[in-house]
């Protein structure tokens, strides 16, 4: 069994003391959550985009410092989000970008990344990247597969659908035709959700800072910062758990 943690939408700032929605300090909330992650001793950590909130080099330095502080430096891969557009991301995290590398094999699971950055907050996957992903899946039909991305491949039913993945149907149709693809994980929408299409489950993660309410107009939820834990079993099944901070931990 492989134990995988998903962190998403950290939105770190150059200024570690800066707060955002609901007066949440993203550096502090990530630090508190990473303490929980370290205690879980996962086999791998996938960070599904928007590591930075201001695309500053210092924000990525803060992220790397925190990962080292909690002994996770050799255990994680990242996917870029729509906020991760600068040369600083490429300079500091390019060698950890799962969308630009070979699949990450843990036990008999292959973990893939795909880059959905397009324009501003909108997502899109290019034809070449999608074809490359399909080839990697077809070449490893004896294994089970998890795919990590940033933008939501399924409609969220709320205001975040204005910031959508434009050709998401192409991706969904491709991955759901192969029963070996068991799980797609993503961020962007800042809330926990779960859907299933054929043999494939689609899970979004809470943000490690502020949470978005799923309604027609922009709104912030009072839910606490969190992350997802996936336990990937050797028979292709998995268990998922959402882990959040408690109000009294975060003041």
CORWOSUL-V911986 format. One record per pair of residues at least 12 apart in sequence whose C-alpha atoms are under 10 Angstrom apart, sorted by the first residue. I is the first residue (numbers start at 1). J is the second residue. If there is no record, write none. Layout:
BEGIN
I	J
I	J
END
This chain:
BEGIN
1	43
1	106
1	107
1	108
1	109
1	231
1	232
1	233
1	234
1	235
1	236
1	237
1	238
2	42
2	43
2	44
2	106
2	107
2	108
2	109
2	230
2	231
2	232
2	233
2	234
2	238
3	40
3	41
3	42
3	43
3	44
3	45
3	106
3	229
3	230
3	231
3	232
3	233
3	238
3	239
3	240
4	37
4	40
4	41
4	42
4	43
4	44
4	45
4	46
4	75
4	76
4	106
4	228
4	229
4	230
4	231
4	232
4	240
5	37
5	40
5	41
5	42
5	43
5	44
5	45
5	46
5	47
5	76
5	227
5	228
5	229
5	230
5	231
5	240
5	241
5	242
6	37
6	44
6	45
6	46
6	47
6	48
6	76
6	77
6	78
6	148
6	185
6	186
6	187
6	204
6	205
6	206
6	207
6	208
6	226
6	227
6	228
6	229
6	230
6	242
7	30
7	33
7	34
7	37
7	45
7	46
7	47
7	48
7	49
7	51
7	78
7	186
7	187
7	205
7	206
7	207
7	208
7	226
7	227
7	228
7	229
8	30
8	46
8	47
8	48
8	49
8	50
8	51
8	78
8	79
8	81
8	150
8	186
8	187
8	188
8	189
8	190
8	191
8	204
8	205
8	206
8	207
8	208
8	209
8	226
8	227
8	228
9	26
9	30
9	47
9	48
9	49
9	50
9	51
9	52
9	53
9	80
9	81
9	82
9	83
9	150
9	186
9	187
9	188
9	189
9	190
9	205
9	206
9	207
9	208
9	209
9	210
9	211
9	227
10	26
10	27
10	29
10	30
10	47
10	48
10	49
10	50
10	51
10	52
10	53
10	59
10	63
10	190
10	206
10	207
10	208
10	209
10	210
10	225
11	25
11	26
11	27
11	30
11	49
11	50
11	51
11	52
11	53
11	54
11	55
11	59
11	60
11	63
11	83
11	84
11	207
11	208
11	209
11	210
12	25
12	26
12	27
12	28
12	29
12	30
12	50
12	51
12	52
12	53
12	54
12	55
12	56
12	58
12	59
12	60
12	61
12	62
12	63
12	208
12	209
13	25
13	26
13	27
13	51
13	52
13	53
13	54
13	55
13	56
13	57
13	58
13	59
13	60
13	62
13	63
14	27
14	52
14	53
14	54
14	55
14	56
14	57
14	58
14	59
14	60
14	61
14	62
15	27
15	54
15	56
15	58
15	59
15	62
16	28
16	58
16	59
16	62
19	209
20	53
20	209
20	210
21	209
21	210
21	211
21	212
21	219
21	220
21	221
22	209
22	210
22	211
22	220
22	221
22	222
22	224
23	209
23	210
23	251
24	209
24	210
24	224
24	225
24	250
24	251
25	209
25	210
25	250
25	251
26	52
26	53
26	207
26	208
26	209
26	210
26	225
27	59
27	62
27	63
27	66
27	208
27	209
28	208
28	209
28	250
28	251
29	207
29	208
29	209
29	210
29	224
29	225
29	226
29	244
29	245
29	249
29	250
29	251
30	63
30	66
30	67
30	207
30	208
30	209
30	225
30	226
30	227
30	245
31	63
31	66
31	67
31	69
31	70
31	208
32	208
32	225
32	226
32	244
32	245
32	249
32	250
33	208
33	209
33	225
33	226
33	227
33	243
33	244
33	245
34	66
34	67
34	69
34	70
34	71
34	72
34	208
34	226
34	227
35	66
35	67
35	69
35	70
35	71
36	70
36	227
36	243
36	244
36	245
37	70
37	71
37	72
37	227
37	228
37	229
37	243
38	67
38	69
38	70
38	71
38	72
39	70
40	229
41	71
41	72
41	75
42	72
42	75
42	76
42	229
42	230
42	231
43	72
43	74
43	75
43	76
43	106
43	107
43	231
44	72
44	74
44	75
44	76
44	77
44	104
44	106
44	111
45	72
45	73
45	74
45	75
45	76
45	77
45	78
45	228
45	229
46	75
46	76
46	77
46	78
46	79
46	97
46	98
46	111
46	113
46	148
46	149
46	185
46	186
46	228
47	76
47	77
47	78
47	79
47	80
47	81
47	97
47	98
47	148
47	149
47	150
47	186
47	187
47	227
48	77
48	78
48	79
48	80
48	81
48	98
48	113
48	114
48	115
48	148
48	149
48	150
48	151
48	185
48	186
48	187
48	188
48	204
48	205
48	207
49	78
49	79
49	80
49	81
49	82
49	83
49	84
49	115
49	116
49	117
49	148
49	149
49	150
49	151
49	186
49	187
49	188
50	78
50	79
50	80
50	81
50	82
50	83
50	84
50	85
50	150
50	187
50	188
50	207
51	63
51	78
51	79
51	80
51	81
51	82
51	83
51	84
51	89
51	208
52	80
52	81
52	82
52	83
52	84
52	85
52	86
52	89
53	82
53	83
53	84
54	83
54	84
54	85
54	86
55	82
55	83
55	84
55	85
55	86
55	87
55	88
55	89
56	83
56	84
56	85
56	86
56	87
56	88
56	89
57	86
57	87
57	88
57	89
57	91
57	92
58	88
59	88
59	89
60	84
60	88
60	89
60	91
60	92
60	93
61	88
61	89
61	92
61	93
64	92
64	93
74	96
76	96
76	97
76	98
77	93
77	94
77	95
77	96
77	97
77	98
77	99
77	101
77	104
77	111
77	113
78	93
78	94
78	95
78	96
78	97
78	98
78	99
78	100
78	113
78	148
78	149
78	150
79	93
79	94
79	96
79	97
79	98
79	99
79	100
79	112
79	113
79	114
79	115
79	116
79	117
79	148
79	149
79	150
79	186
80	93
80	94
80	97
80	98
80	99
80	113
80	114
80	115
80	116
80	117
80	149
80	150
80	151
81	115
81	116
81	117
81	118
81	121
81	123
81	149
81	150
81	151
81	187
81	188
82	115
82	116
82	117
82	118
82	119
82	120
82	121
82	122
82	123
82	150
82	151
82	163
82	188
83	117
83	120
83	121
83	188
84	117
85	117
85	118
85	120
97	113
97	114
97	115
98	111
98	112
98	113
98	114
98	115
98	147
98	148
98	149
99	112
99	113
99	114
99	115
99	116
99	129
99	133
99	147
99	148
99	149
100	112
100	113
100	114
100	115
100	129
101	113
101	114
102	133
102	136
103	133
103	136
103	137
103	145
103	146
103	147
104	145
104	146
105	143
105	144
105	145
106	232
107	143
107	144
107	232
107	233
107	234
108	142
108	143
108	144
108	145
108	232
108	233
108	234
108	235
108	236
109	140
109	142
109	143
109	144
109	145
109	146
109	180
109	181
109	182
109	232
109	233
109	234
109	235
109	236
110	136
110	137
110	140
110	143
110	144
110	145
110	146
110	147
110	181
111	144
111	145
111	146
111	147
111	148
111	183
111	184
112	133
112	136
112	137
112	145
112	146
112	147
112	148
112	149
112	184
113	133
113	146
113	147
113	148
113	149
113	150
113	184
113	185
114	126
114	129
114	130
114	132
114	133
114	147
114	148
114	149
114	150
114	151
114	171
115	129
115	130
115	148
115	149
115	150
115	151
116	129
116	149
116	150
116	151
116	152
116	153
116	165
116	166
116	167
116	168
117	149
117	150
117	151
117	165
118	165
118	166
119	163
120	163
121	151
121	160
121	162
121	163
121	164
121	165
121	188
122	151
122	161
122	162
122	163
122	164
122	165
122	166
123	150
123	151
123	152
123	153
123	163
123	164
123	165
123	166
123	167
123	168
124	151
124	153
124	164
124	165
124	166
124	167
124	168
124	170
124	171
125	149
125	151
125	165
125	166
125	167
125	168
125	170
125	171
126	167
127	167
127	170
127	171
130	170
130	171
130	174
130	175
131	171
131	174
133	147
133	171
133	174
133	175
134	171
134	174
134	175
134	178
137	175
137	178
137	180
137	181
138	178
138	180
140	180
141	178
141	179
141	180
141	181
142	180
143	180
143	181
143	234
143	235
143	236
144	178
144	179
144	180
144	181
144	182
144	183
144	232
144	233
144	234
144	235
144	236
144	237
145	175
145	178
145	179
145	180
145	181
145	182
145	183
145	184
145	200
145	236
146	180
146	181
146	182
146	183
146	184
146	185
146	200
146	201
146	202
146	232
147	175
147	181
147	182
147	183
147	184
147	185
147	186
147	202
148	183
148	184
148	185
148	186
148	187
148	202
148	203
148	204
149	184
149	185
149	186
149	187
149	188
149	204
150	165
150	185
150	186
150	187
150	188
150	189
150	204
151	163
151	164
151	165
151	166
151	168
151	185
151	186
151	187
151	188
151	189
151	204
152	164
152	165
152	166
152	168
152	184
152	185
152	186
152	187
152	188
152	189
152	202
152	203
152	204
153	165
153	166
153	167
153	168
153	169
153	170
153	171
153	172
153	184
153	185
153	186
153	187
153	202
153	203
153	204
154	168
154	169
154	172
154	195
154	202
154	203
154	204
155	168
155	189
156	189
156	191
156	193
156	204
156	214
156	215
157	214
157	215
157	216
158	189
158	212
158	213
158	214
158	215
158	216
158	217
158	218
158	219
159	189
159	212
159	213
159	214
159	215
159	216
159	217
159	218
159	219
160	188
160	189
160	190
160	212
160	213
160	214
160	215
160	216
160	217
160	218
160	219
161	189
161	214
161	216
162	216
163	188
163	189
164	188
164	189
172	184
172	197
172	200
172	202
173	197
175	197
175	199
175	200
176	196
176	197
176	198
176	199
176	200
176	201
177	197
177	198
177	199
177	200
178	198
178	199
178	200
179	198
179	199
179	200
179	236
180	199
180	200
180	236
181	199
181	200
181	201
181	236
182	196
182	197
182	198
182	199
182	200
182	201
182	202
182	232
182	236
182	237
182	238
183	196
183	199
183	200
183	201
183	202
183	203
183	230
183	232
183	236
183	237
183	238
184	196
184	200
184	201
184	202
184	203
184	204
185	201
185	202
185	203
185	204
185	205
185	228
186	202
186	203
186	204
186	205
186	206
187	203
187	204
187	205
187	206
187	207
188	204
188	205
188	206
188	207
188	212
189	204
189	205
189	206
189	207
189	211
189	212
189	213
189	214
190	204
190	205
190	206
190	207
190	208
190	209
190	210
190	211
190	212
190	213
190	214
190	220
190	221
190	225
190	226
191	203
191	204
191	205
191	206
191	207
191	210
191	211
191	212
191	213
191	214
191	221
191	223
191	224
191	225
191	226
191	227
192	204
192	205
192	206
192	207
192	211
192	212
192	223
192	226
192	227
192	228
192	242
193	205
193	206
193	242
194	240
201	238
203	228
203	240
204	227
204	228
205	226
205	227
205	228
205	229
205	242
205	243
206	223
206	224
206	225
206	226
206	227
206	228
206	242
206	243
206	244
207	223
207	224
207	225
207	226
207	227
207	228
207	244
208	224
208	225
208	226
208	227
208	244
208	245
209	223
209	224
209	225
209	226
209	227
209	245
210	222
210	223
210	224
210	225
210	226
211	223
211	224
211	225
211	226
223	244
223	245
223	246
223	247
224	243
224	244
224	245
224	246
224	247
224	250
225	243
225	244
225	245
225	246
225	247
225	250
226	242
226	243
226	244
226	245
226	246
227	241
227	242
227	243
227	244
227	245
228	240
228	241
228	242
228	243
228	244
229	241
229	242
229	243
230	242
END
